Amino acid sequence: MEFLSELGRMNKRQMLMQGINVGMIITSALMIWKSLILCTGSESPVVVVLSGSMEPGFYRGDILFLYQPKQPAQTGDIIVFNTDGRDIPIVHRIIKVHERASNSSQLDILTKARPGDNNWGDDRSLYPKGQPWLNTGHIMGKVVGFLPHIGGATIVMNDYPWLKYALIAALGMAVLTSKEG
C-alpha cells in the first residue's frame, strides 16, 4: 500500500491541487459533451457500434457521429434508436416511413439491417411487444460520419464490466500517488 504512504507525505495544498486537477478534467469533458449535445441536437452525439448487425457498413468498435436533422426521417437513412425498456441503442437503416393519416407530422418508421448488412429480418422483434413501428421520439440521431475501429476500448469494457472498475481504481490510485514536478 505504497499509495497510502504517498498520501501521508502530501501536504494539504498538494492534495487540494490534485483534487482540483481531477475536477477540471471531469468538468472539461462534461462541457465538451454538453456542447456537442447542443450543436447536434442529439441526446447522444457520439456512439460506439457494439454488435456486428450492420457489417460490412459498420463494424464493432466503429464510432458513429449523430445529428438530429430538422427534416423528417427518410427511407435509407441510418439511424440510432432506442425503445422503452432497452438499455443499449440500436444502429439500423430505415426501410419504410409512413405518415399517419390522422397527423401528417407523425411518422411510423420501420428499420432493419437490410441485406448487405448482417441481418435479414426487419426489426419488429427488437421493438417492445405490441409496437410494430418506431416514431420520431425513438430516434436518437441520424448517422452523419464515423471513425472505424476507434471504439475498441468501449467494446472491451462492455464485454468485461469488471475491467471498467479496475481501470477506474487504477486511475484513482495514479492520481493520488502522482507527484508534482
Disulfide bonds with the S-S distance in Angstrom:
none
